[in-house]
Amino acid sequence: MSVKERKDRERAERERLIVATARELAEQQGWDAVTTRRLAERIEYSQPVLYSHFRGKREIIGAVALEGAAELAAAVRAAASRANGPRERVAALARAYLDFAEDNPAVYDALFQLDGGLAYAQEDTPEPLKDAFAALLECLAEVAGDGVHPGMFTEVFWAALHGLATLTRAGRLLPEDAEPRVELLVDRLAMV
């Protein structure tokens, strides 16, 4: 292994450590607790080392969001692949999405609530974000209905899931009604 390859590998490892530590801190204490000073202390590197990888917290949030998008896509695809038939796939997708939001609140915030400097729904949207949407589209396109654009249907269904996830996390919806909400969403919006 050349010196350059070793340095590149070490740099990539530091980046992964910074992102993992930021994510852990955000999940434990919220994003307000994630500062470059705290991160530097936790990973035992100086703040200038952090700034050599990320220009600031915004870019760190963006890195967490990209990691989370890949995880969300994998979770949705895995859940849908285990289901039989369109209705079961859509319900599995909805549950996987809502479970992801509940189990990873800081990552969910990085993806959909905070400014991570990422472009959404544009030509320059990063691949992990496009793939997360594609994971939803793959399952939902088959239930969009006649004359309904599958991408637009996916956006509306995703918006409904996001609303449920956000309102549930905020304590605005009764937790015991979570499953009936999923059933209603699937039955009425997907109409399968």
C-alpha positions as CSV (number, residue, x, y, z in Angstrom):
1,M,0.0,0.0,0.0
2,S,1.4,3.4,-1.0
3,V,1.7,6.3,1.4
4,K,-1.1,8.1,-0.5
5,E,-3.4,5.1,-0.2
6,R,-2.8,4.9,3.5
7,K,-3.4,8.6,4.0
8,D,-6.6,8.5,1.9
9,R,-7.8,5.5,4.0
10,E,-7.0,7.3,7.2
11,R,-8.8,10.4,6.0
12,A,-11.9,8.4,5.1
13,E,-11.8,6.7,8.5
14,R,-11.6,10.2,10.2
15,E,-14.6,11.3,8.2
16,R,-16.6,8.2,9.2
17,L,-15.6,8.8,12.8
18,I,-16.7,12.5,12.7
19,V,-20.1,11.6,11.1
20,A,-20.7,8.6,13.5
21,T,-19.9,10.8,16.5
22,A,-22.1,13.7,15.3
23,R,-24.9,11.2,14.7
24,E,-24.5,9.6,18.1
25,L,-24.3,12.9,19.9
26,A,-27.4,14.2,18.0
27,E,-29.4,11.1,18.8
28,Q,-28.5,11.4,22.5
29,Q,-28.7,15.1,23.1
30,G,-30.2,16.7,20.0
31,W,-28.5,18.6,17.1
32,D,-28.0,21.7,19.3
33,A,-25.4,19.7,21.3
34,V,-23.4,19.0,18.1
35,T,-20.7,21.6,17.9
36,T,-17.2,21.3,16.4
37,R,-15.7,21.8,19.8
38,R,-17.6,18.9,21.3
39,L,-16.9,16.7,18.3
40,A,-13.2,17.5,18.5
41,E,-13.2,16.5,22.1
42,R,-15.1,13.3,21.6
43,I,-13.0,12.1,18.6
44,E,-9.8,13.4,20.1
45,Y,-8.7,15.5,17.2
46,S,-8.3,19.2,17.0
47,Q,-11.0,21.5,15.5
48,P,-8.8,22.3,12.5
49,V,-8.8,18.6,11.7
50,L,-12.6,18.6,11.7
51,Y,-12.6,21.7,9.5
52,S,-10.2,19.9,7.1
53,H,-13.0,17.4,6.5
54,F,-16.2,19.6,6.9
55,R,-16.6,23.4,6.7
56,G,-18.9,23.3,9.6
57,K,-22.0,21.8,11.2
58,R,-24.1,22.2,8.1
59,E,-21.9,19.9,6.1
60,I,-21.8,17.4,8.9
61,I,-25.6,17.4,9.0
62,G,-25.5,16.8,5.2
63,A,-23.2,13.9,5.6
64,V,-25.5,12.4,8.3
65,A,-28.5,12.9,6.0
66,L,-26.8,11.1,3.1
67,E,-25.9,8.2,5.3
68,G,-29.5,8.2,6.7
69,A,-30.9,8.3,3.1
70,A,-29.0,5.1,2.2
71,E,-30.3,3.4,5.4
72,L,-33.9,4.5,4.8
73,A,-33.8,3.2,1.2
74,A,-32.4,-0.2,2.5
75,A,-35.0,-0.4,5.2
76,V,-37.9,0.4,2.8
77,R,-36.7,-2.1,0.2
78,A,-36.1,-4.8,2.7
79,A,-39.6,-4.4,4.2
80,A,-41.2,-4.3,0.8
81,S,-39.3,-7.4,-0.5
82,R,-40.7,-9.5,2.4
83,A,-44.3,-8.6,1.6
84,N,-46.6,-10.4,-0.8
85,G,-48.8,-8.4,-3.0
86,P,-49.2,-4.6,-3.6
87,R,-51.2,-3.8,-0.5
88,E,-48.8,-5.7,1.8
89,R,-45.8,-4.0,0.1
90,V,-47.3,-0.5,0.6
91,A,-48.2,-1.2,4.2
92,A,-44.7,-2.6,4.8
93,L,-43.1,0.4,3.2
94,A,-45.2,2.7,5.4
95,R,-44.3,0.9,8.6
96,A,-40.6,0.8,7.7
97,Y,-40.6,4.5,7.0
98,L,-42.4,5.4,10.2
99,D,-40.2,3.0,12.2
100,F,-37.1,4.6,10.7
101,A,-38.3,8.0,11.7
102,E,-39.0,6.8,15.2
103,D,-35.8,4.9,15.7
104,N,-33.5,7.5,14.2
105,P,-35.0,10.9,15.1
106,A,-31.7,12.9,14.7
107,V,-31.0,11.3,11.3
108,Y,-34.6,11.9,10.3
109,D,-34.2,15.6,11.2
110,A,-30.9,15.8,9.3
111,L,-32.8,14.3,6.3
112,F,-36.0,16.4,6.3
113,Q,-35.9,19.2,8.9
114,L,-32.4,20.7,9.0
115,D,-30.3,22.5,6.5
116,G,-27.5,20.2,5.5
117,G,-26.8,22.1,2.3
118,L,-28.2,19.3,0.1
119,A,-30.3,19.9,-3.0
120,Y,-33.6,18.0,-3.1
121,A,-35.7,17.3,-6.2
122,Q,-33.1,18.9,-8.5
123,E,-30.6,17.8,-11.1
124,D,-27.8,18.0,-8.6
125,T,-29.5,16.1,-5.9
126,P,-27.0,13.6,-4.4
127,E,-27.5,10.0,-5.3
128,P,-28.4,8.7,-1.9
129,L,-31.3,11.1,-1.7
130,K,-32.4,10.1,-5.2
131,D,-32.2,6.5,-4.3
132,A,-34.3,6.9,-1.1
133,F,-37.0,8.4,-3.3
134,A,-36.6,5.7,-5.8
135,A,-37.1,3.1,-3.1
136,L,-40.5,4.6,-2.3
137,L,-41.3,5.0,-6.0
138,E,-40.5,1.3,-6.8
139,C,-43.2,0.2,-4.4
140,L,-45.7,2.9,-4.9
141,A,-45.7,3.2,-8.7
142,E,-47.7,0.0,-9.0
143,V,-50.6,1.4,-6.9
144,A,-50.6,5.0,-8.2
145,G,-53.8,4.4,-10.1
146,D,-54.9,5.1,-13.7
147,G,-53.9,8.5,-15.0
148,V,-51.9,9.4,-11.9
149,H,-48.2,10.2,-12.4
150,P,-46.3,7.6,-10.2
151,G,-43.7,10.3,-9.1
152,M,-46.4,12.7,-8.0
153,F,-48.3,9.9,-6.2
154,T,-45.1,8.9,-4.4
155,E,-44.6,12.6,-3.3
156,V,-48.1,12.7,-1.9
157,F,-47.8,9.4,-0.1
158,W,-44.3,10.4,1.2
159,A,-45.8,13.7,2.4
160,A,-48.5,11.8,4.3
161,L,-45.9,9.5,5.9
162,H,-43.7,12.5,6.8
163,G,-46.7,14.2,8.4
164,L,-47.5,11.1,10.4
165,A,-43.9,10.7,11.5
166,T,-43.6,14.4,12.5
167,L,-46.9,14.6,14.3
168,T,-46.2,11.3,16.1
169,R,-42.8,12.4,17.3
170,A,-44.2,15.7,18.5
171,G,-46.8,13.9,20.6
172,R,-49.7,15.2,18.6
173,L,-51.1,11.8,17.7
174,L,-52.1,9.0,20.0
175,P,-49.5,6.2,19.8
176,E,-52.1,3.5,20.1
177,D,-53.6,4.6,16.8
178,A,-50.4,4.2,14.8
179,E,-51.4,0.9,13.1
180,P,-55.0,2.0,12.2
181,R,-53.4,5.2,10.6
182,V,-51.2,3.1,8.4
183,E,-54.1,0.9,7.4
184,L,-56.2,4.0,6.6
185,L,-53.4,5.6,4.6
186,V,-52.9,2.4,2.6
187,D,-56.6,1.7,2.0
188,R,-57.6,5.3,1.1
189,L,-54.6,6.7,-0.6
190,A,-53.1,3.7,-2.3
191,M,-56.5,2.1,-2.8
192,V,-55.2,-1.4,-3.0
